[in-house]
Amino acid sequence: MNCDIRIGNGYDVHRLAPGLKLVLGGVEIPHTKGCVAHSDGDVIIHALCDALLGALALGDIGHHFPDTSAEFAGIDSKVLLRRTYVMIQERGYSLVNADITLLLQAPKIAPYVMQMRQTLAAVLDVPVDAVSVKATTTEKLGFTGREEGVEAYAAVLICKE
């Protein structure tokens, strides 16, 4: 493959609170806590959007979808991901692969990883094997370990042929 390649990385974090929905990688996961956020609080998708935007120096998710805008209140983050990816495609680039790491003490994410990968791949119109999602705990250390919040990191490789 002979192409112009770019890499990007992204990070997102949200507080957790009782009684809210927990949406990760576009999948609602049963849990006693969910993300405090203006949108649905999907840290995986938010980190992925930032990685895609960063690869082309297009700013960050907050610039394009500000949390001060009523338009984005409660929005499904898959919509934000699709809009972000359209910006990437409009510049002639496509996703080669994405690698995402979720930091969350509870609940266990393993049963949902394939569904997350399938959901993200469908939004991005790429093969499932182009999207990796992994999860780890912080061994009860820090705010993540105390179940006060959730974090995600994303790295992407994009290509313009």
C-alpha positions as CSV (number, residue, x, y, z in Angstrom):
1,M,0.0,0.0,0.0
2,N,1.5,3.3,-1.1
3,C,-0.3,6.1,0.8
4,D,0.1,9.3,2.8
5,I,-0.3,8.1,6.4
6,R,-1.2,10.0,9.5
7,I,-1.5,8.9,13.1
8,G,-3.6,10.4,15.9
9,N,-4.3,9.7,19.5
10,G,-7.2,10.7,21.7
11,Y,-8.2,10.6,25.4
12,D,-11.4,11.1,27.2
13,V,-12.6,10.8,30.8
14,H,-16.0,11.1,32.5
15,R,-17.2,11.0,36.1
16,L,-19.5,8.1,37.0
17,A,-22.6,8.6,39.1
18,P,-25.5,6.3,40.2
19,G,-28.6,6.0,38.1
20,L,-27.2,7.1,34.8
21,K,-26.8,5.0,31.6
22,L,-23.4,3.5,30.9
23,V,-22.7,3.6,27.2
24,L,-19.3,2.5,25.9
25,G,-18.3,1.9,22.3
26,G,-21.8,2.6,21.3
27,V,-23.2,-0.2,23.5
28,E,-25.4,0.3,26.6
29,I,-23.9,-1.8,29.4
30,P,-26.0,-2.7,32.5
31,H,-24.4,-1.2,35.6
32,T,-25.4,0.8,38.7
33,K,-23.4,3.8,37.5
34,G,-23.2,5.8,34.2
35,C,-21.3,8.7,32.8
36,V,-22.0,12.3,33.8
37,A,-21.9,14.2,30.5
38,H,-23.6,16.6,28.1
39,S,-23.9,13.8,25.5
40,D,-24.3,10.1,26.3
41,G,-20.8,10.2,27.8
42,D,-19.3,7.5,25.6
43,V,-15.6,7.9,26.5
44,I,-14.5,5.3,23.9
45,I,-16.2,7.2,21.0
46,H,-15.0,10.5,22.3
47,A,-11.4,9.4,22.5
48,L,-11.8,7.9,19.0
49,C,-13.1,11.1,17.6
50,D,-10.2,13.0,19.1
51,A,-7.7,10.6,17.6
52,L,-9.3,11.0,14.2
53,L,-9.4,14.7,14.4
54,G,-5.8,14.9,15.8
55,A,-4.5,12.8,12.9
56,L,-5.4,15.7,10.5
57,A,-4.8,18.5,13.0
58,L,-8.5,19.4,13.0
59,G,-8.7,20.3,16.7
60,D,-10.7,18.3,19.2
61,I,-14.2,17.0,19.8
62,G,-15.1,19.9,22.0
63,H,-14.3,22.4,19.2
64,H,-16.6,20.6,16.7
65,F,-19.3,19.5,19.2
66,P,-19.2,21.9,22.1
67,D,-20.8,20.8,25.4
68,T,-22.4,24.3,25.6
69,S,-24.6,23.6,22.6
70,A,-28.2,22.4,23.1
71,E,-27.8,20.6,19.8
72,F,-25.5,18.0,21.4
73,A,-27.4,17.6,24.7
74,G,-27.9,13.9,25.3
75,I,-26.7,13.0,21.7
76,D,-25.8,9.5,20.8
77,S,-22.0,9.6,20.4
78,K,-22.2,7.4,17.3
79,V,-23.7,10.4,15.5
80,L,-20.6,12.4,16.6
81,L,-18.3,9.6,15.4
82,R,-20.0,9.5,12.0
83,R,-19.8,13.3,11.6
84,T,-16.1,13.2,12.6
85,Y,-15.4,10.4,10.1
86,V,-17.1,12.3,7.3
87,M,-14.6,15.2,8.0
88,I,-11.8,12.7,7.6
89,Q,-13.2,11.2,4.4
90,E,-13.9,14.7,2.9
91,R,-10.1,15.2,3.1
92,G,-9.5,12.0,1.2
93,Y,-8.4,9.8,4.1
94,S,-9.8,6.5,5.4
95,L,-9.2,4.6,8.6
96,V,-6.6,1.8,8.4
97,N,-7.1,0.8,12.0
98,A,-8.0,2.0,15.5
99,D,-6.7,0.7,18.8
100,I,-8.7,1.7,21.9
101,T,-8.0,1.0,25.6
102,L,-10.7,1.5,28.2
103,L,-9.8,1.9,31.9
104,L,-12.7,0.9,34.1
105,Q,-12.8,-0.9,37.5
106,A,-16.3,-2.3,37.0
107,P,-18.3,-3.7,35.4
108,K,-16.4,-6.3,33.4
109,I,-16.3,-5.4,29.7
110,A,-15.1,-8.6,28.1
111,P,-18.7,-9.8,27.3
112,Y,-19.3,-6.6,25.3
113,V,-16.0,-6.1,23.4
114,M,-17.1,-7.8,20.2
115,Q,-20.4,-5.9,20.1
116,M,-18.4,-2.6,20.6
117,R,-16.0,-3.5,17.8
118,Q,-18.9,-4.4,15.5
119,T,-20.8,-1.2,16.4
120,L,-17.7,1.0,15.8
121,A,-16.8,-0.7,12.6
122,A,-20.3,-0.3,11.3
123,V,-20.3,3.4,12.0
124,L,-16.9,3.8,10.3
125,D,-17.7,1.4,7.5
126,V,-14.5,-0.6,8.1
127,P,-13.9,-4.3,8.7
128,V,-14.3,-5.4,12.4
129,D,-10.6,-6.4,12.4
130,A,-9.7,-2.8,11.9
131,V,-11.1,-1.8,15.3
132,S,-9.5,-3.1,18.5
133,V,-11.1,-2.5,21.9
134,K,-9.4,-3.6,25.1
135,A,-10.2,-3.0,28.7
136,T,-8.2,-3.0,31.9
137,T,-8.7,-2.0,35.5
138,T,-6.3,0.2,37.5
139,E,-6.1,-2.3,40.3
140,K,-8.3,-0.1,42.5
141,L,-5.9,2.8,42.2
142,G,-6.9,6.4,41.5
143,F,-10.3,7.8,40.6
144,T,-10.8,4.9,38.1
145,G,-10.0,2.3,40.7
146,R,-12.4,3.9,43.2
147,E,-15.1,3.7,40.5
148,E,-15.4,7.5,40.4
149,G,-14.7,7.7,36.7
150,V,-13.9,6.0,33.4
151,E,-11.1,6.7,30.9
152,A,-10.3,5.8,27.3
153,Y,-7.3,6.1,25.1
154,A,-7.5,5.7,21.3
155,A,-4.8,5.6,18.6
156,V,-5.7,5.6,14.9
157,L,-3.8,5.2,11.6
158,I,-5.4,6.9,8.6
159,C,-4.3,6.8,5.0
160,K,-4.8,8.9,1.8
161,E,-4.2,6.8,-1.3
